[in-house]
């Protein structure tokens, strides 16, 4: 699709550092905020509000796939930025080192914060060791998948992405330029086939209802812990999870195609094969696909329907940056919010646990109470994320990444 802007004149020299993409950086905040909104509904145990008809209606309007859409955006964007920043001649060892440096310090800070605010029993190694090592999503048990800081599940997938990228890069580069769109179509078809296999043969929910909801405890008095952060949760020896849900959402291999859609989209933009700079149609397609998630089984809700328009949104935002079109997402404030979005994503749940223990537990609140605590969580989590980014993430990347400034590669979840 052409928009009258000649992107070929703006394409970066493959041999040089590629230009920053501020619109993509700023857009990361909206994805992280979508995850936050879902988590505020689910992980702030405000009673009796969470047991009311109003809450059930709100949760129908704001279902789990809202947060899942944010995760899909991050996975596609991760592949895009990784390919965008990896130039010929880059050291694979240095690539792995920078990815470790980008993920682990912030992950460890958020995990430590959660251990403290949730009083996690460190004597039970299964609760925290798999999470710290980011291997917890490879086992279909909530004991490990949700054993520590819940949002960190997506980092298990990111680790697989990073491990696979240098190995698959020669194959990606062998695809002829005029066949990249065909390769994207093949990956999209593979995603649909994969989720259909899960739906047909993996045990788990088969209905179309939006079933992801808070884990409620008896009574109308707010508990001091949301169940995923409670002593009772950590004491259980085994917490099963529906196999089809785990396979379609948290199993790292299932999310790998989304990463490579981003990689292929980066090729389209770099080679001038994606020329549209108008966001209207990609966003409209994304809106329609999100609406369709209400009428498909859970296996398709989380990413399968939304990943194609999400890839188009990412490619279009990048094309806008190359064309010099500076919208809201490219503003300095949005770029700053995008830079802290990774820390915000990881610290939000520990912040909600702390606010629950200090202000919510043992009391009763209605919708305005929930709204106030959600706003408090947003403010505190944003401030904490800024501290982590400016005092941990950014200084470590500048000092030890091997170059002045390593690119911020998005790392997400719900």
C-alpha positions as CSV (number, residue, x, y, z in Angstrom):
1,X,0.0,0.0,0.0
2,X,1.4,3.4,-1.0
3,X,0.8,6.6,0.8
4,X,2.8,9.0,-1.4
5,X,5.8,8.9,0.9
6,X,8.9,7.6,-0.8
7,X,10.4,5.4,2.0
8,X,13.2,4.1,-0.2
9,X,15.0,7.4,0.2
10,X,14.8,7.0,4.0
11,X,15.9,3.4,4.3
12,X,19.0,3.0,6.6
13,X,22.3,1.8,5.4
14,X,22.6,-1.9,6.4
15,X,26.3,-1.4,7.3
16,X,25.6,1.4,9.8
17,X,23.7,1.7,13.0
18,X,20.0,1.9,12.2
19,X,17.9,4.9,13.3
20,X,15.9,4.9,16.4
21,X,12.2,4.1,16.2
22,X,10.6,6.4,18.8
23,X,7.0,5.5,17.8
24,X,7.7,1.9,18.6
25,X,9.3,2.8,21.9
26,X,6.3,5.0,22.9
27,X,3.8,2.4,21.8
28,X,5.3,-0.1,24.3
29,X,3.7,2.0,27.1
30,X,0.2,1.3,25.8
31,X,0.9,-2.4,25.6
32,X,2.2,-2.4,29.2
33,X,-0.8,-0.3,30.3
34,X,-3.2,-2.8,28.8
35,X,-1.6,-5.5,30.9
36,X,-1.7,-3.3,34.0
37,X,-5.5,-2.7,33.5
38,X,-6.2,-6.4,33.4
39,X,-4.0,-7.1,36.4
40,X,-5.6,-4.3,38.4
41,X,-9.0,-6.0,37.9
42,X,-7.8,-9.4,38.7
43,X,-5.0,-8.9,41.2
44,X,-6.4,-6.2,43.5
45,X,-8.7,-8.2,45.8
46,X,-11.2,-5.5,46.5
47,X,-14.3,-7.1,48.2
48,X,-17.2,-7.0,47.8
49,X,-16.6,-5.2,44.5
50,X,-15.0,-8.2,42.9
51,X,-18.1,-10.3,43.8
52,X,-20.6,-7.8,42.4
53,X,-22.7,-7.9,39.2
54,X,-21.0,-4.6,38.2
55,X,-17.6,-6.3,38.4
56,X,-18.7,-9.2,36.3
57,X,-20.0,-6.8,33.6
58,X,-16.7,-4.8,33.7
59,X,-14.7,-8.0,33.4
60,X,-16.8,-9.0,30.4
61,X,-16.0,-5.7,28.7
62,X,-12.3,-5.9,29.8
63,X,-11.4,-9.6,29.4
64,X,-8.1,-11.3,29.6
65,X,-7.4,-10.9,25.9
66,X,-6.9,-7.2,26.5
67,X,-3.7,-8.0,28.5
68,X,-2.9,-10.8,26.1
69,X,-3.0,-8.3,23.2
70,X,-0.3,-6.3,25.0
71,X,1.8,-9.4,25.3
72,X,1.4,-10.3,21.6
73,X,2.5,-6.7,20.7
74,X,5.6,-7.2,22.8
75,X,6.5,-10.5,21.3
76,X,6.2,-9.2,17.7
77,X,8.0,-6.0,18.6
78,X,10.8,-8.0,20.2
79,X,11.5,-9.8,17.0
80,X,11.3,-6.6,15.0
81,X,13.8,-4.7,17.2
82,X,16.2,-7.6,17.5
83,X,16.5,-7.9,13.7
84,X,16.6,-4.1,13.4
85,X,19.5,-3.8,15.7
86,X,21.5,-6.9,14.8
87,X,23.9,-6.0,12.0
88,X,26.2,-8.2,10.0
89,X,29.4,-8.9,11.9
90,X,27.8,-8.6,15.3
91,X,29.2,-11.1,17.9
92,X,26.7,-13.7,18.9
93,X,28.3,-14.0,22.3
94,X,27.9,-10.2,22.8
95,X,24.3,-10.5,21.6
96,X,23.5,-13.1,24.3
97,X,25.3,-11.0,26.9
98,X,23.4,-7.9,26.1
99,X,20.1,-9.8,26.3
100,X,21.0,-11.2,29.7
101,X,22.0,-7.8,30.9
102,X,18.7,-6.3,29.6
103,X,16.5,-8.9,31.2
104,X,18.0,-10.2,34.4
105,X,18.8,-7.2,36.6
106,X,15.3,-5.8,36.3
107,X,13.8,-9.3,36.6
108,X,15.8,-10.0,39.8
109,X,14.9,-6.6,41.4
110,X,11.2,-7.3,40.8
111,X,11.5,-10.8,42.0
112,X,13.2,-9.7,45.2
113,X,10.5,-7.0,45.7
114,X,7.8,-9.7,45.4
115,X,9.6,-12.1,47.8
116,X,9.7,-9.3,50.4
117,X,6.1,-7.9,50.0
118,X,4.5,-11.4,49.7
119,X,6.7,-13.1,52.4
120,X,7.6,-15.9,50.1
121,X,8.8,-19.0,51.8
122,X,12.3,-19.5,50.4
123,X,12.6,-22.9,51.9
124,X,10.3,-24.2,49.1
125,X,12.7,-24.0,46.1
126,X,10.0,-25.0,43.6
127,X,8.3,-21.7,44.3
128,X,11.1,-19.4,43.3
129,X,14.1,-21.1,41.7
130,X,12.5,-22.0,38.4
131,X,11.2,-18.4,38.2
132,X,14.6,-16.8,38.9
133,X,16.1,-19.0,36.2
134,X,13.3,-18.2,33.8
135,X,12.5,-21.9,33.1
136,X,9.2,-21.9,35.0
137,X,6.9,-21.8,31.9
138,X,8.2,-25.1,30.5
139,X,6.2,-27.1,33.0
140,X,2.3,-27.1,32.9
141,X,1.9,-26.5,36.6
142,X,0.8,-23.3,38.3
143,X,3.2,-24.2,41.1
144,X,6.0,-22.9,38.8
145,X,4.2,-20.8,36.2
146,X,2.6,-18.7,38.8
147,X,5.0,-19.5,41.6
148,X,6.6,-16.1,42.1
149,X,6.1,-12.8,40.2
150,X,3.3,-13.8,37.8
151,X,4.1,-11.4,34.9
152,X,7.6,-12.8,34.5
153,X,6.1,-15.8,32.7
154,X,6.7,-14.0,29.4
155,X,10.4,-13.8,30.0
156,X,10.6,-17.5,29.7
157,X,9.4,-17.1,26.1
158,X,11.8,-14.2,25.5
159,X,14.8,-16.3,26.6
160,X,13.8,-18.9,24.0
161,X,13.5,-16.1,21.4
162,X,16.9,-14.8,22.1
163,X,18.5,-18.3,22.0
164,X,16.9,-19.1,18.7
165,X,17.5,-15.8,16.9
166,X,21.2,-16.1,15.9
167,X,20.7,-19.8,15.0
168,X,17.7,-19.0,12.7
169,X,19.1,-15.7,11.3
170,X,20.9,-17.4,8.3
171,X,17.6,-19.0,7.3
172,X,15.8,-15.7,7.6
173,X,18.3,-14.0,5.4
174,X,18.1,-16.7,2.7
175,X,14.4,-15.8,2.1
176,X,14.3,-13.9,-1.2
177,X,13.0,-10.3,-0.7
178,X,10.0,-10.8,-2.9
179,X,9.0,-13.9,-0.8
180,X,9.1,-12.3,2.7
181,X,5.3,-11.7,2.6
182,X,4.8,-15.3,1.6
183,X,6.9,-16.4,4.5
184,X,4.8,-14.2,6.8
185,X,1.7,-15.9,5.5
186,X,3.2,-19.3,6.1
187,X,4.0,-18.4,9.7
188,X,0.5,-17.1,10.2
189,X,-1.0,-20.3,8.8
190,X,1.2,-22.3,11.1
191,X,0.0,-20.4,14.1
192,X,-3.6,-21.2,13.2
193,X,-2.9,-24.8,12.6
194,X,-1.0,-25.1,15.9
195,X,-3.8,-23.6,17.9
196,X,-6.4,-25.8,16.1
197,X,-4.4,-28.8,17.1
198,X,-4.4,-27.6,20.7
199,X,-8.1,-27.0,20.6
200,X,-8.9,-30.5,19.1
201,X,-6.6,-32.7,21.1
202,X,-5.3,-31.0,24.2
203,X,-7.6,-31.3,27.3
204,X,-8.9,-28.0,28.6
205,X,-11.8,-25.6,28.2
206,X,-13.4,-25.6,24.8
207,X,-16.1,-22.9,25.2
208,X,-16.0,-19.3,24.0
209,X,-16.6,-17.6,27.4
210,X,-14.0,-15.3,28.8
211,X,-13.2,-17.4,31.8
212,X,-10.1,-15.7,33.2
213,X,-11.2,-14.1,36.5
214,X,-10.0,-13.4,40.0
215,X,-9.5,-16.3,42.3
216,X,-12.0,-15.5,45.1
217,X,-12.0,-16.5,48.7
218,X,-15.1,-16.8,51.0
219,X,-16.6,-13.7,52.6
220,X,-17.1,-10.0,51.6
221,X,-14.1,-8.7,53.5
222,X,-11.0,-8.1,51.3
223,X,-8.2,-10.6,52.0
224,X,-4.7,-9.5,52.8
225,X,-3.3,-11.5,49.8
226,X,-4.5,-12.1,46.3
227,X,-4.4,-15.8,46.0
228,X,-1.3,-15.9,43.7
229,X,0.6,-14.1,46.5
230,X,-0.9,-15.9,49.5
231,X,0.8,-18.3,52.0
232,X,-1.9,-20.9,51.0
233,X,-0.8,-20.7,47.4
234,X,2.9,-21.2,48.2
235,X,2.1,-24.1,50.5
236,X,0.4,-26.3,47.9
237,X,2.5,-29.1,46.5
238,X,0.8,-29.2,43.1
239,X,-1.4,-26.7,41.3
240,X,-2.5,-28.0,37.9
241,X,-3.3,-25.9,34.9
242,X,-5.4,-26.8,31.9
243,X,-3.1,-28.2,29.2
244,X,-4.7,-26.4,26.3
245,X,-4.4,-23.1,28.1
246,X,-0.8,-23.6,29.0
247,X,0.1,-24.8,25.4
248,X,-1.7,-21.9,23.7
249,X,-0.6,-19.1,26.0
250,X,2.5,-19.7,28.2
251,X,4.4,-22.5,26.5
252,X,7.5,-20.7,25.0
253,X,7.6,-22.8,21.8
254,X,4.0,-21.8,21.0
255,X,4.9,-18.1,21.1
256,X,8.1,-18.4,19.0
257,X,6.3,-17.8,15.7
258,X,5.1,-14.4,16.9
259,X,8.7,-13.4,17.5
260,X,9.7,-14.4,14.0
261,X,6.7,-12.5,12.5
262,X,8.4,-9.4,14.0
263,X,11.7,-10.4,12.5
264,X,10.2,-10.8,9.0
265,X,8.3,-7.5,9.4
266,X,11.6,-5.8,10.1
267,X,12.9,-7.2,6.8
268,X,9.9,-5.8,5.0
269,X,10.5,-2.3,6.4
270,X,14.3,-2.3,6.0
271,X,14.0,-3.4,2.3
272,X,11.2,-0.8,1.6
273,X,8.6,-3.5,0.9
274,X,6.2,-2.1,3.6
275,X,5.4,1.4,2.5
276,X,2.2,2.3,4.3
277,X,2.4,5.0,7.0
278,X,-1.3,5.2,7.7
279,X,-2.2,3.5,11.0
280,X,-6.0,3.6,10.4
281,X,-6.3,0.3,8.6
282,X,-4.0,-1.7,10.7
283,X,-5.7,-0.4,13.9
284,X,-9.1,-1.0,12.4
285,X,-8.1,-4.6,11.6
286,X,-6.7,-5.0,15.1
287,X,-10.0,-3.7,16.6
288,X,-12.1,-6.1,14.5
289,X,-9.8,-9.1,15.4
290,X,-10.1,-8.1,19.1
291,X,-13.9,-8.1,18.8
292,X,-13.8,-11.5,17.3
293,X,-12.1,-12.9,20.4
294,X,-15.5,-12.9,22.1
295,X,-16.8,-15.6,19.8
296,X,-13.9,-18.1,19.5
297,X,-12.5,-20.7,22.0
298,X,-9.8,-19.7,24.5
299,X,-7.0,-21.2,22.4
300,X,-7.6,-18.5,19.7
301,X,-8.4,-15.6,22.0
302,X,-4.9,-14.8,23.3
303,X,-2.9,-14.3,20.2
304,X,-3.9,-16.3,17.1
305,X,-6.6,-13.8,15.9
306,X,-4.7,-10.6,16.8
307,X,-1.1,-11.4,15.7
308,X,-1.5,-10.5,12.0
309,X,-2.9,-7.0,12.5
310,X,-0.5,-6.5,15.4
311,X,2.4,-7.2,13.1
312,X,0.9,-4.7,10.6
313,X,0.7,-2.1,13.4
314,X,4.4,-2.6,14.3
315,X,5.6,-2.4,10.7
316,X,3.5,0.8,10.1
317,X,4.8,2.5,13.2
318,X,8.3,1.8,12.1
319,X,7.6,3.1,8.6
320,X,6.2,6.3,10.1
321,X,9.4,6.8,12.0
322,X,11.5,6.3,8.9
323,X,9.3,8.8,7.0
324,X,9.7,11.4,9.7
325,X,6.1,11.3,10.8
326,X,6.0,12.1,14.5
327,X,2.7,11.3,16.2
328,X,1.8,11.0,19.9
329,X,3.9,7.8,20.4
330,X,7.0,9.6,19.3
331,X,6.7,12.4,21.8
332,X,9.5,12.7,24.4
333,X,7.0,11.8,27.2
334,X,5.8,8.7,25.5
335,X,9.3,7.6,24.6
336,X,10.2,8.0,28.3
337,X,7.2,5.9,29.3
338,X,8.1,3.3,26.7
339,X,11.7,3.1,28.1
340,X,10.4,2.4,31.6
341,X,7.7,0.0,30.4
342,X,9.7,-3.2,31.0
343,X,10.3,-2.3,34.6
344,X,6.7,-1.2,35.0
345,X,5.5,-4.4,33.6
346,X,7.5,-6.5,36.1
347,X,7.0,-4.3,39.2
348,X,3.3,-3.8,38.9
349,X,2.3,-7.1,40.6
350,X,4.6,-6.6,43.6
351,X,3.2,-3.1,44.0
352,X,-0.3,-4.5,44.0
353,X,0.6,-7.1,46.6
354,X,2.1,-4.3,48.8
355,X,-0.9,-2.0,48.5
356,X,-3.2,-5.0,49.3
357,X,-1.4,-5.8,52.5
358,X,-1.2,-2.2,53.6
359,X,-4.5,-0.7,52.6
360,X,-7.0,-3.2,51.2
361,X,-6.8,-6.3,53.4
362,X,-9.4,-6.6,56.2
363,X,-11.7,-3.9,54.8
364,X,-14.6,-3.6,52.4
365,X,-14.7,-1.4,49.3
366,X,-17.0,-0.7,46.3
367,X,-16.1,0.3,42.7
368,X,-14.7,3.7,43.8
369,X,-12.5,2.0,46.3
370,X,-11.1,-0.3,43.5
371,X,-10.6,2.7,41.2
372,X,-8.7,4.6,43.9
373,X,-6.4,1.6,44.6
374,X,-5.9,1.0,40.9
375,X,-4.8,4.6,40.5
376,X,-2.5,4.3,43.5
377,X,-1.0,1.1,42.0
378,X,-0.4,2.9,38.7
379,X,1.3,5.9,40.3
380,X,3.5,3.8,42.6
381,X,4.4,1.2,39.9
382,X,5.3,4.0,37.4
383,X,7.5,5.7,40.0
384,X,9.2,2.4,41.0
385,X,9.7,1.6,37.3
386,X,11.4,4.9,36.8
387,X,13.8,4.3,39.7
388,X,14.6,0.8,38.4
389,X,15.2,2.0,34.8
390,X,17.3,5.1,35.7
391,X,19.2,3.5,38.6
392,X,19.6,-0.2,37.5
393,X,18.7,-0.9,33.9
394,X,20.1,2.1,32.0
395,X,23.4,2.4,34.0
396,X,24.1,-1.3,33.7
397,X,23.4,-1.3,29.9
398,X,25.6,1.8,29.4
399,X,28.5,0.4,31.5
400,X,28.6,-3.3,30.6
401,X,26.7,-3.8,27.3
402,X,29.8,-3.2,25.1
403,X,28.5,-0.1,23.4
404,X,27.2,3.3,24.5
405,X,23.6,2.4,24.4
406,X,22.1,-0.9,23.6
407,X,18.6,-0.9,22.1
408,X,15.6,-1.3,24.4
409,X,14.1,-4.6,23.3
410,X,10.6,-5.0,24.7
411,X,10.2,-7.8,27.1
412,X,6.6,-8.4,28.4
413,X,2.9,-10.3,30.1
414,X,-0.1,-10.7,31.7
